[in-house]
């Protein structure tokens, strides 16, 4: 019973709206087809220019969002955000750390190694670079894996 009342109300509303638009069209005079060709069609849904601009988030916010995507397992989304952070501020070290982690998860070992090295280079002090043990361990592990894979590819070619 209730569904039928809702359905009937919806139908009446749609019919009333349709007849109102037909009445509005009937009130307008017929247009000359030649005059419409000379004038461009009117722009519908034009966004008014009120002086506001879009400012993308800063590098720190992009890294924060990238880390969120990493925790969720969305590595492509994280990669996009870390690249955006790098492009926004090329000297922001955490962007390179994130890139290194994502590349490693995606199996891109050489890119991961480059990103980790860039991370250590971009740290503000040598002390912080020495304390970045996680990145140093990742670099050592990736170098070892790349050496092993290059040796195995050389032996398989012979």
C-alpha positions in Angstrom: 0.0 0.0 0.0 2.7 2.4 1.0 4.8 1.6 -2.1 1.9 2.2 -4.4 1.3 5.6 -2.8 5.0 6.6 -3.2 4.9 5.3 -6.8 1.8 7.3 -7.5 3.2 10.4 -6.0 6.4 10.1 -8.0 4.5 9.6 -11.3 2.3 12.7 -10.6 5.5 14.7 -9.8 7.2 13.6 -13.0 4.0 14.3 -15.1 3.7 17.8 -13.5 7.3 18.6 -14.2 7.0 17.4 -17.8 3.9 19.5 -18.5 5.6 22.6 -17.0 8.6 22.2 -19.3 6.2 21.8 -22.3 4.4 25.0 -21.3 7.7 26.8 -21.0 8.6 25.7 -24.5 5.3 26.8 -25.8 5.7 30.3 -24.5 8.9 30.8 -26.5 8.6 32.0 -30.1 9.8 29.7 -32.9 13.3 30.4 -33.8 14.5 31.1 -37.4 16.8 28.3 -38.4 19.1 30.7 -40.2 19.5 33.0 -37.2 20.6 30.1 -35.0 23.5 29.3 -37.3 25.0 32.7 -37.0 25.0 32.7 -33.2 26.9 30.2 -31.1 24.8 28.0 -28.9 24.4 29.3 -25.4 26.7 27.8 -22.8 24.9 25.8 -20.2 26.2 25.2 -16.7 29.0 27.8 -17.1 31.1 28.1 -14.0 31.3 31.7 -12.8 34.8 33.0 -12.4 34.7 34.2 -8.8 38.5 34.5 -8.5 39.0 31.2 -6.6 41.7 28.9 -7.8 42.5 25.3 -7.1 45.7 24.8 -5.2 46.9 21.1 -5.1 47.9 19.7 -1.7 51.5 20.2 -0.6 54.1 17.5 -0.7 53.6 16.5 2.9 49.9 15.9 2.4 50.6 13.9 -0.8 53.0 11.7 1.2 50.4 11.3 4.0 47.8 10.2 1.4 50.4 7.9 -0.3 51.2 6.2 3.0 47.4 5.7 3.6 47.2 4.0 0.2 50.3 1.9 1.0 48.6 0.6 4.2 45.5 -0.3 2.2 47.5 -2.1 -0.4 46.7 0.3 -3.2 50.2 0.6 -4.6 49.3 2.3 -7.9 47.4 5.0 -5.9 50.3 5.4 -3.6 52.7 5.6 -6.5 50.6 8.4 -8.0 50.6 10.4 -4.7 54.4 10.0 -4.1 55.1 11.1 -7.6 52.9 14.1 -7.1 54.8 14.9 -3.9 58.1 14.6 -5.7 56.9 16.8 -8.6 55.5 19.4 -6.1 58.7 19.6 -4.1 61.7 17.8 -5.6 63.7 18.3 -2.4 61.2 16.6 0.0 63.0 13.5 1.2 59.9 11.5 2.4 58.5 11.5 -1.1 61.5 9.5 -2.2 61.2 7.1 0.7 57.6 6.4 -0.3 58.6 6.0 -3.9 61.3 3.5 -2.8 58.8 1.4 -0.8 56.2 1.4 -3.6 58.7 0.5 -6.3 59.9 -2.3 -4.1 56.3 -3.6 -3.7 55.7 -3.4 -7.4 58.9 -5.4 -8.1 60.8 -2.5 -9.7 64.1 -3.0 -7.9 66.3 -0.6 -9.8 63.9 2.3 -9.5 63.4 1.4 -5.8 67.2 1.5 -5.3 67.5 4.9 -7.0 64.6 6.3 -4.9 66.1 5.1 -1.7 69.5 6.6 -2.6 67.8 9.9 -3.5 66.0 9.8 -0.1 69.4 9.6 1.7 70.8 12.4 -0.5 67.8 14.7 0.3 67.9 14.3 4.0 68.9 17.6 5.6 71.9 16.3 7.6 74.4 13.5 7.5 73.3 12.5 11.0 69.7 11.8 9.8 71.1 9.9 6.8 73.1 7.7 9.2 70.0 7.2 11.3 67.9 6.1 8.4 68.6 2.4 9.0 65.5 1.1 7.2 66.5 2.8 4.0 70.1 1.6 4.3 69.0 -2.0 4.9 66.7 -1.8 1.9 69.5 -0.4 -0.3 71.8 -3.2 0.8 69.2 -5.9 0.2 68.2 -4.5 -3.2 71.9 -4.3 -4.3 72.4 -7.9 -3.3 69.3 -9.0 -5.2 70.3 -7.1 -8.3 73.8 -8.5 -8.2 72.4 -12.0 -7.8 69.9 -11.6 -10.7 72.6 -10.1 -13.0 74.9 -13.1 -12.2 72.2 -15.6 -12.9 71.3 -13.9 -16.2 75.0 -13.9 -17.2 75.4 -17.6 -16.4 72.2 -18.5 -18.2 73.4 -16.7 -21.4 76.7 -18.8 -21.5 
